[in-house]
Amino acid sequence: MVRLRLGSNSLNGTIPSATFGTLEKLMYLELENNSLTGSVPPDLGSCRNLMLLNLAGNKLNGALPGQLGGLGQLQVMKLQSNKLVGEIPVELPNYRNYQY
């Protein structure tokens, strides 16, 4: 699977973390505008080809995991309109270039 696009589907609950280890070819993950809760799963860092991560408009909380540093191909990360706290992890590729 290259693209998972489930935005604006009234999804709720947490993002299942165990799934991402098997999605090595995933390039686009779009889960925006749902009611997802909990934290951003550290296992997302195993999606090495991920270029776009859109989790905006949910109810995610906590800090971003440093494991996202494994996303070497990441070009776009949208996290606005959540309840995230803390700094952008320095492990993220080009973290100094992110706008927040």
PyMOL commands that place a pseudoatom at each C-alpha (Angstrom):
pseudoatom trace, name=CA, resn=MET, resi=1, chain=A, elem=C, hetatm=0, pos=[0.000, 0.000, 0.000]
pseudoatom trace, name=CA, resn=VAL, resi=2, chain=A, elem=C, hetatm=0, pos=[1.357, 3.386, -0.997]
pseudoatom trace, name=CA, resn=ARG, resi=3, chain=A, elem=C, hetatm=0, pos=[-1.444, 5.690, 0.177]
pseudoatom trace, name=CA, resn=LEU, resi=4, chain=A, elem=C, hetatm=0, pos=[-3.862, 5.478, 3.096]
pseudoatom trace, name=CA, resn=ARG, resi=5, chain=A, elem=C, hetatm=0, pos=[-6.440, 8.234, 2.850]
pseudoatom trace, name=CA, resn=LEU, resi=6, chain=A, elem=C, hetatm=0, pos=[-9.079, 8.195, 5.597]
pseudoatom trace, name=CA, resn=GLY, resi=7, chain=A, elem=C, hetatm=0, pos=[-9.548, 11.907, 6.272]
pseudoatom trace, name=CA, resn=SER, resi=8, chain=A, elem=C, hetatm=0, pos=[-12.960, 13.263, 7.344]
pseudoatom trace, name=CA, resn=ASN, resi=9, chain=A, elem=C, hetatm=0, pos=[-14.459, 9.862, 8.123]
pseudoatom trace, name=CA, resn=SER, resi=10, chain=A, elem=C, hetatm=0, pos=[-15.532, 10.380, 11.756]
pseudoatom trace, name=CA, resn=LEU, resi=11, chain=A, elem=C, hetatm=0, pos=[-12.907, 7.887, 12.944]
pseudoatom trace, name=CA, resn=ASN, resi=12, chain=A, elem=C, hetatm=0, pos=[-12.357, 7.789, 16.703]
pseudoatom trace, name=CA, resn=GLY, resi=13, chain=A, elem=C, hetatm=0, pos=[-10.140, 5.981, 19.160]
pseudoatom trace, name=CA, resn=THR, resi=14, chain=A, elem=C, hetatm=0, pos=[-6.380, 5.695, 19.063]
pseudoatom trace, name=CA, resn=ILE, resi=15, chain=A, elem=C, hetatm=0, pos=[-4.185, 5.154, 16.028]
pseudoatom trace, name=CA, resn=PRO, resi=16, chain=A, elem=C, hetatm=0, pos=[-3.211, 1.451, 16.150]
pseudoatom trace, name=CA, resn=SER, resi=17, chain=A, elem=C, hetatm=0, pos=[0.552, 1.364, 16.463]
pseudoatom trace, name=CA, resn=ALA, resi=18, chain=A, elem=C, hetatm=0, pos=[1.281, -2.257, 15.579]
pseudoatom trace, name=CA, resn=THR, resi=19, chain=A, elem=C, hetatm=0, pos=[0.123, -1.777, 11.987]
pseudoatom trace, name=CA, resn=PHE, resi=20, chain=A, elem=C, hetatm=0, pos=[2.842, 0.556, 10.784]
pseudoatom trace, name=CA, resn=GLY, resi=21, chain=A, elem=C, hetatm=0, pos=[5.730, -1.896, 10.932]
pseudoatom trace, name=CA, resn=THR, resi=22, chain=A, elem=C, hetatm=0, pos=[4.170, -3.757, 8.010]
pseudoatom trace, name=CA, resn=LEU, resi=23, chain=A, elem=C, hetatm=0, pos=[3.561, -0.678, 5.844]
pseudoatom trace, name=CA, resn=GLU, resi=24, chain=A, elem=C, hetatm=0, pos=[7.109, -0.098, 4.657]
pseudoatom trace, name=CA, resn=LYS, resi=25, chain=A, elem=C, hetatm=0, pos=[6.011, 1.178, 1.222]
pseudoatom trace, name=CA, resn=LEU, resi=26, chain=A, elem=C, hetatm=0, pos=[3.526, 3.701, 2.608]
pseudoatom trace, name=CA, resn=MET, resi=27, chain=A, elem=C, hetatm=0, pos=[4.221, 7.172, 1.197]
pseudoatom trace, name=CA, resn=TYR, resi=28, chain=A, elem=C, hetatm=0, pos=[1.072, 9.119, 2.150]
pseudoatom trace, name=CA, resn=LEU, resi=29, chain=A, elem=C, hetatm=0, pos=[-0.820, 8.802, 5.443]
pseudoatom trace, name=CA, resn=GLU, resi=30, chain=A, elem=C, hetatm=0, pos=[-3.866, 11.059, 5.598]
pseudoatom trace, name=CA, resn=LEU, resi=31, chain=A, elem=C, hetatm=0, pos=[-5.982, 10.766, 8.764]
pseudoatom trace, name=CA, resn=GLU, resi=32, chain=A, elem=C, hetatm=0, pos=[-6.964, 14.420, 9.107]
pseudoatom trace, name=CA, resn=ASN, resi=33, chain=A, elem=C, hetatm=0, pos=[-10.263, 15.787, 10.427]
pseudoatom trace, name=CA, resn=ASN, resi=34, chain=A, elem=C, hetatm=0, pos=[-11.364, 12.809, 12.488]
pseudoatom trace, name=CA, resn=SER, resi=35, chain=A, elem=C, hetatm=0, pos=[-11.672, 12.372, 16.261]
pseudoatom trace, name=CA, resn=LEU, resi=36, chain=A, elem=C, hetatm=0, pos=[-8.541, 10.320, 16.845]
pseudoatom trace, name=CA, resn=THR, resi=37, chain=A, elem=C, hetatm=0, pos=[-7.200, 10.423, 20.416]
pseudoatom trace, name=CA, resn=GLY, resi=38, chain=A, elem=C, hetatm=0, pos=[-4.067, 9.354, 22.250]
pseudoatom trace, name=CA, resn=SER, resi=39, chain=A, elem=C, hetatm=0, pos=[-0.522, 9.966, 21.175]
pseudoatom trace, name=CA, resn=VAL, resi=40, chain=A, elem=C, hetatm=0, pos=[1.226, 9.797, 17.818]
pseudoatom trace, name=CA, resn=PRO, resi=41, chain=A, elem=C, hetatm=0, pos=[2.459, 6.177, 17.594]
pseudoatom trace, name=CA, resn=PRO, resi=42, chain=A, elem=C, hetatm=0, pos=[6.253, 5.799, 17.690]
pseudoatom trace, name=CA, resn=ASP, resi=43, chain=A, elem=C, hetatm=0, pos=[5.905, 2.941, 15.169]
pseudoatom trace, name=CA, resn=LEU, resi=44, chain=A, elem=C, hetatm=0, pos=[5.177, 5.524, 12.473]
pseudoatom trace, name=CA, resn=GLY, resi=45, chain=A, elem=C, hetatm=0, pos=[8.945, 5.986, 12.373]
pseudoatom trace, name=CA, resn=SER, resi=46, chain=A, elem=C, hetatm=0, pos=[9.240, 2.597, 10.672]
pseudoatom trace, name=CA, resn=CYS, resi=47, chain=A, elem=C, hetatm=0, pos=[7.430, 3.917, 7.567]
pseudoatom trace, name=CA, resn=ARG, resi=48, chain=A, elem=C, hetatm=0, pos=[10.733, 4.909, 5.985]
pseudoatom trace, name=CA, resn=ASN, resi=49, chain=A, elem=C, hetatm=0, pos=[9.190, 6.003, 2.671]
pseudoatom trace, name=CA, resn=LEU, resi=50, chain=A, elem=C, hetatm=0, pos=[6.554, 8.265, 4.184]
pseudoatom trace, name=CA, resn=MET, resi=51, chain=A, elem=C, hetatm=0, pos=[6.551, 11.609, 2.397]
pseudoatom trace, name=CA, resn=LEU, resi=52, chain=A, elem=C, hetatm=0, pos=[3.303, 13.090, 3.757]
pseudoatom trace, name=CA, resn=LEU, resi=53, chain=A, elem=C, hetatm=0, pos=[1.922, 12.696, 7.277]
pseudoatom trace, name=CA, resn=ASN, resi=54, chain=A, elem=C, hetatm=0, pos=[-1.378, 14.484, 7.853]
pseudoatom trace, name=CA, resn=LEU, resi=55, chain=A, elem=C, hetatm=0, pos=[-2.866, 14.063, 11.335]
pseudoatom trace, name=CA, resn=ALA, resi=56, chain=A, elem=C, hetatm=0, pos=[-4.348, 17.575, 11.563]
pseudoatom trace, name=CA, resn=GLY, resi=57, chain=A, elem=C, hetatm=0, pos=[-7.758, 18.222, 13.088]
pseudoatom trace, name=CA, resn=ASN, resi=58, chain=A, elem=C, hetatm=0, pos=[-7.893, 15.374, 15.592]
pseudoatom trace, name=CA, resn=LYS, resi=59, chain=A, elem=C, hetatm=0, pos=[-7.629, 15.162, 19.385]
pseudoatom trace, name=CA, resn=LEU, resi=60, chain=A, elem=C, hetatm=0, pos=[-4.113, 13.764, 19.581]
pseudoatom trace, name=CA, resn=ASN, resi=61, chain=A, elem=C, hetatm=0, pos=[-2.137, 14.643, 22.709]
pseudoatom trace, name=CA, resn=GLY, resi=62, chain=A, elem=C, hetatm=0, pos=[1.294, 14.256, 24.221]
pseudoatom trace, name=CA, resn=ALA, resi=63, chain=A, elem=C, hetatm=0, pos=[4.659, 14.898, 22.638]
pseudoatom trace, name=CA, resn=LEU, resi=64, chain=A, elem=C, hetatm=0, pos=[5.870, 13.827, 19.217]
pseudoatom trace, name=CA, resn=PRO, resi=65, chain=A, elem=C, hetatm=0, pos=[7.986, 10.666, 19.532]
pseudoatom trace, name=CA, resn=GLY, resi=66, chain=A, elem=C, hetatm=0, pos=[11.650, 10.868, 18.611]
pseudoatom trace, name=CA, resn=GLN, resi=67, chain=A, elem=C, hetatm=0, pos=[11.205, 7.710, 16.530]
pseudoatom trace, name=CA, resn=LEU, resi=68, chain=A, elem=C, hetatm=0, pos=[9.716, 9.899, 13.811]
pseudoatom trace, name=CA, resn=GLY, resi=69, chain=A, elem=C, hetatm=0, pos=[13.353, 10.648, 13.057]
pseudoatom trace, name=CA, resn=GLY, resi=70, chain=A, elem=C, hetatm=0, pos=[13.248, 7.508, 10.914]
pseudoatom trace, name=CA, resn=LEU, resi=71, chain=A, elem=C, hetatm=0, pos=[11.120, 9.371, 8.372]
pseudoatom trace, name=CA, resn=GLY, resi=72, chain=A, elem=C, hetatm=0, pos=[13.994, 10.410, 6.149]
pseudoatom trace, name=CA, resn=GLN, resi=73, chain=A, elem=C, hetatm=0, pos=[11.750, 11.014, 3.112]
pseudoatom trace, name=CA, resn=LEU, resi=74, chain=A, elem=C, hetatm=0, pos=[9.216, 13.171, 4.969]
pseudoatom trace, name=CA, resn=GLN, resi=75, chain=A, elem=C, hetatm=0, pos=[8.373, 16.380, 3.101]
pseudoatom trace, name=CA, resn=VAL, resi=76, chain=A, elem=C, hetatm=0, pos=[5.030, 17.446, 4.636]
pseudoatom trace, name=CA, resn=MET, resi=77, chain=A, elem=C, hetatm=0, pos=[3.834, 16.954, 8.194]
pseudoatom trace, name=CA, resn=LYS, resi=78, chain=A, elem=C, hetatm=0, pos=[0.521, 18.514, 9.225]
pseudoatom trace, name=CA, resn=LEU, resi=79, chain=A, elem=C, hetatm=0, pos=[-0.338, 18.327, 12.914]
pseudoatom trace, name=CA, resn=GLN, resi=80, chain=A, elem=C, hetatm=0, pos=[-2.307, 21.513, 13.558]
pseudoatom trace, name=CA, resn=SER, resi=81, chain=A, elem=C, hetatm=0, pos=[-5.539, 21.547, 15.555]
pseudoatom trace, name=CA, resn=ASN, resi=82, chain=A, elem=C, hetatm=0, pos=[-4.558, 18.807, 18.002]
pseudoatom trace, name=CA, resn=LYS, resi=83, chain=A, elem=C, hetatm=0, pos=[-3.537, 18.920, 21.665]
pseudoatom trace, name=CA, resn=LEU, resi=84, chain=A, elem=C, hetatm=0, pos=[0.131, 18.119, 21.182]
pseudoatom trace, name=CA, resn=VAL, resi=85, chain=A, elem=C, hetatm=0, pos=[2.715, 19.494, 23.617]
pseudoatom trace, name=CA, resn=GLY, resi=86, chain=A, elem=C, hetatm=0, pos=[6.471, 19.927, 23.700]
pseudoatom trace, name=CA, resn=GLU, resi=87, chain=A, elem=C, hetatm=0, pos=[9.096, 20.693, 21.130]
pseudoatom trace, name=CA, resn=ILE, resi=88, chain=A, elem=C, hetatm=0, pos=[9.649, 19.253, 17.681]
pseudoatom trace, name=CA, resn=PRO, resi=89, chain=A, elem=C, hetatm=0, pos=[12.071, 16.349, 18.263]
pseudoatom trace, name=CA, resn=VAL, resi=90, chain=A, elem=C, hetatm=0, pos=[15.581, 17.063, 17.039]
pseudoatom trace, name=CA, resn=GLU, resi=91, chain=A, elem=C, hetatm=0, pos=[15.644, 13.543, 15.581]
pseudoatom trace, name=CA, resn=LEU, resi=92, chain=A, elem=C, hetatm=0, pos=[13.252, 14.623, 12.814]
pseudoatom trace, name=CA, resn=PRO, resi=93, chain=A, elem=C, hetatm=0, pos=[14.998, 15.152, 9.480]
pseudoatom trace, name=CA, resn=ASN, resi=94, chain=A, elem=C, hetatm=0, pos=[15.602, 18.873, 8.906]
pseudoatom trace, name=CA, resn=TYR, resi=95, chain=A, elem=C, hetatm=0, pos=[13.646, 19.705, 12.056]
pseudoatom trace, name=CA, resn=ARG, resi=96, chain=A, elem=C, hetatm=0, pos=[14.937, 23.280, 11.987]
pseudoatom trace, name=CA, resn=ASN, resi=97, chain=A, elem=C, hetatm=0, pos=[13.091, 23.902, 8.707]
pseudoatom trace, name=CA, resn=TYR, resi=98, chain=A, elem=C, hetatm=0, pos=[9.638, 23.006, 10.049]
pseudoatom trace, name=CA, resn=GLN, resi=99, chain=A, elem=C, hetatm=0, pos=[7.091, 25.752, 10.469]
pseudoatom trace, name=CA, resn=TYR, resi=100, chain=A, elem=C, hetatm=0, pos=[4.837, 25.694, 13.508]
for i in range(1, 100): cmd.bond("trace and resi %d" % i, "trace and resi %d" % (i + 1))
show_as sticks, trace
zoom trace
